[in-house]
Amino acid sequence: MKLAQPVPQEVMQYVAEYFSILSEPMRLKLLNLLRDGEKCVQELVEATDTSQANVSKHLKVMLQAGILSRRTEGTSAYYRVDDPLIFDLCNLVCDRLAARIEEQARQFRSLSLVGKN
């Protein structure tokens, strides 16, 4: 049986930082809006019903992480998902959470049947 090699601290830190990017609900909302393709900042502001400063802050974090890419056209900035694997990761997590919720629902239903005539 082969033992797992220790992972260097720097690698662990990098992975933790990547996951922390996805721990913010607004970033997940923005990613979902960008799932269908490129959008300008103003479209994202309107769709999220928040300030431009807030949207821009979150877009910048994801841009720096390599999740998004940006282009400018005139005075507008357009963002798109540059790493489509991010959706695979999100889908895995959502599927896992859905399975857990379904299992909890089964457990609650079985409890509600106990003692009923």
Sequence and secondary structure as in RCSB ss.txt:
>XXXX:A:sequence
MKLAQPVPQEVMQYVAEYFSILSEPMRLKLLNLLRDGEKCVQELVEATDTSQANVSKHLKVMLQAGILSRRTEGT
SAYYRVDDPLIFDLCNLVCDRLAARIEEQARQFRSLSLVGKN
>XXXX:A:secstr
        HHHHHHHHHHHHHTT HHHHHHHHHHTTS EEHHHHHHHHTS HHHHHHHHHHHHHTTSEEEEEETT
EEEEEES THHHHHHHHHHHHHHHHHHHHHHHHHHHHHTT  
